[in-house]
Amino acid sequence: MAKKKTSKKSVKTKKRVVKKINWVPSKKQQVLAGLFLFFLGLGLLLAFTSYLFHWKADQDTITALADRSVQANNVMNKFGAGISHFFMFKGFGIAAYQIAFLLSVTGFYWFFRKPAAKLKSYWFWGLLLMLWLCTVLGFFAPEQAILSGIVGYELNDYLRDYLGFAGTILVLSFLFLAYLIIRYNLTPDVLGQYFKTTRAQVKADFDEAKDVEQAEIDAFLEQEKAKAEAEAQAAEDNNLDKNGEEKEKTLGSSITFENTQPEKVSAKADDKAEPAKIIIGNQTDDVAMEVEQAAEEEVDEGNLSNKLVKDFGEFDPTLELKNFKFPTLELLVDHSSGKGGITINQEELENNKNNIVNTLKNYKIEIAQIKATVGPTVTLYEIVPEAGVRISKIKNLEDDIALSLSALGIRIIAPIPGKGTIGIEVPNKNPSIVSMRSVIGSTKFQNAEMQLPIALGKNISNETFVADLAKMPHLLMAGATGQGKSVGLNAILTSLLYQKHPAEVKFVLVDPKKVELTLFNKIERHYLAKLPNAEEAIITDNTKVIHTLNSLCIEMDSRYELLKDAMVRNIKEYNEKFKARKLNPENGHKFLPYIVLVVDEFADLIMTAGKEVEIPIARLAQLARAIGIHLIIATQRPSVNVITGMIKANFPARIAFRVTSKIDSRTILDTGGADQLIGKGDMLYTQGNNLIRLQCAFVDTPEVEKITDFIGAQKAYPDAHILPEYEGEENGTGLDIDVSERDSLFNQAAEVLVTAQQGSASLLQRKLKIGYNRAGRIIDQMEAAGIVGPFEGSKARQVLITDLNALEEFLNEA
Ligand SMILES: Nc1ncnc2c1ncn2[C@@H]1O[C@H](COP(=O)(O)OP(=O)(O)OP(=O)(O)O)[C@@H](O)[C@H]1O
């Protein structure tokens, strides 16, 4: 117990000690102490000065300081006399002024609460200087005790005893020079530099004075010239011949003046520029000045952003909706519940294995090894054939194996890339649904360190497959109707909603079918982007799609400008820099959200708008990856006139759901395989290299509705994200052709097209025997007039006037 008490006590005393050490004067205390020191310094100054005059008279009072009746002559009376006697007479002589000065400076610093770092060096160097000065005074005036003080006298005496007269001079001189070099950096270079600059300055002043003198001389000569001219004028009146000679002379001299004057001026300018050159020339040897300036600027800039970050923290784009809650997992349904995930049917596995082995045996292909991996929809049988078996032989047996297994959708991968085995994918009899809930909840998705993570589904080994849309960077999705495209799109959008704050990503949704994406209307003010003045954020009208695509191109261009200005390569670096407050919003910088453009039915668009859609899409696909605009286009018609070469070249990431023919599969994936899928979200994914078979995550419409309701019920931005305005052409024609500018063959051409009911330029070429360019121009004029419809890709334009009578009426009205 006793021990415990003592130990407690010691802890307490320790604590007290720590407290004492940590004492920091309050603001008031510091100001008061500063004021006190300042006045003390001032008092010493007065006392010392007064002591210089009265020190002899006050000598007696020093011994009777305690006696009240005794008065001193010092302005600070006995205190002044006493303290001055101590510091000056007994101490450092007149060098003691340094103490008064140092006390005042310290008081000043404390009073104004200036950073006290400099004070230390003031005191250090001040005291050294004081010692040196009193020694020097002791050296030169040893008999004047008041000048050197006893300390100075003794120090000098000490030095003289050991070093003698010359040695003392040398030591004192060395100390003085060392002080100048260390304290004021007075090296020979700097001194040389100083003298040169001064000389140049003196020269400049001298030249200036000379110029002034010259100007005076010029003025005088000017006067003289005027006089001479006046005289010449007078002489002219008298005698013309004589006058002529004189005039010549005068003129000659005037010409010399005029010539010399500008020369003088330029010489003056040169002389003035010369000193500047000298300084710069000399400084380039030293370089110190320029380097210092550059460093200061940089430090300032860095400091500013650092200071901003220190004061306000990093910029937080989510602050406006800081209470935003991400949708919870409970909103999603576990579709596999009840079935308990993947059901492995041993009997089915065994049967399939036997069938494969037997079928291959029938064709004299021996198998060394076989391994099965059960996925959600298909099981992969990996076989290692005996040595000497040709792979193409197995590949050709695809149909026979399918027949023997009596199953559709068998896919043979020969060989499996990177494995050295041959894969046979056989559909499961009871495929299991991969619910969105399981992939969203997976650690792979939750911990995904990606910019735009998308949980697409599960692979053949039943592992969640997560891809980064930002890396794709655009996705083409195709598949026959009813095979899982819409579900796939919903899975992508849902993934992003579960990972990205409304400040970080915006969707531009194009839904010509008008039904697929309507649910997302509820999150318009959170996640959607739209054109200014657009009523609905989800775009269903084709002309609006063209406007939106062009608006995205404008957004892309302006983002590139911002990136260029910020000197970064991509949106990620840009946003990081913006968050670190290194980009000034006053210069137009802002946090850039990712923009994901989703087009649900691309075929419909390209059929009606053709190049008008294809060109901006291709432009965006080519350039928008760095600035955070990503495209996802889906189509149920994977034909070559929809997925054109230009589109394909710019969409390396592709998803194929089941298609009806091998040709379609080739159109999407550049290889077969999609025709052998089994539908219902069974898909092939490629990002430019090998194909991966995935089972797409399933998210049902009610689930999407719940998620959008959950988000939609929360506080939102005042409006959807507004895209830049695009000045589109009215009526979609973009042509504004005056009637007077119409081609002379206009009416004739109109008759040809109306008769044929076909708006084709080549028809005009043939019938009117005109060139392609002229025919094209006439067609444009007819479009402007409203006789034919807009350009429709490879199809001929629609003729809007039904017969010749109507045309006649139409032309008369115009
Ligand atoms: N990943 C999946 N898992 C299980 N079933 C799915 C999956 N995807 C789609 N299905 C089933 O297929 C049906 C059709 O899917 P979906 O509506 O996505 O097809 P689609 O390709 O969009 O068709 P359309 O082009 O006609 O709109 C769904 O109602 C669902 O029953």
The ligand as a Gaussian input file, in Angstrom:
#p B3LYP/6-31G(d) Opt

LIG

0 1
 N      -29.031000     -11.822000     -66.086000
 C      -30.176000     -12.462000     -66.170000
 N      -30.430000     -13.484000     -65.336000
 C      -31.594000     -14.120000     -65.444000
 N      -32.558000     -13.807000     -66.296000
 C      -32.378000     -12.822000     -67.140000
 C      -31.171000     -12.071000     -67.115000
 N      -31.245000     -11.126000     -68.047000
 C      -32.437000     -11.255000     -68.645000
 N      -33.106000     -12.256000     -68.101000
 C      -34.463000     -12.694000     -68.498000
 O      -34.670000     -12.332000     -69.835000
 C      -35.774000     -11.443000     -69.969000
 C      -35.530000     -10.426000     -71.019000
 O      -34.441000      -9.626000     -70.641000
 P      -34.284000      -8.161000     -71.184000
 O      -35.557000      -7.399000     -71.022000
 O      -33.096000      -7.580000     -70.549000
 O      -34.015000      -8.413000     -72.688000
 P      -33.636000      -7.382000     -73.812000
 O      -32.499000      -7.954000     -74.528000
 O      -33.516000      -6.064000     -73.247000
 O      -34.891000      -7.414000     -74.727000
 P      -35.403000      -6.245000     -75.642000
 O      -34.312000      -5.953000     -76.567000
 O      -36.614000      -6.803000     -76.277000
 O      -35.710000      -5.107000     -74.704000
 C      -35.941000     -10.859000     -68.577000
 O      -37.261000     -10.524000     -68.307000
 C      -35.481000     -11.976000     -67.664000
 O      -36.504000     -12.848000     -67.362000

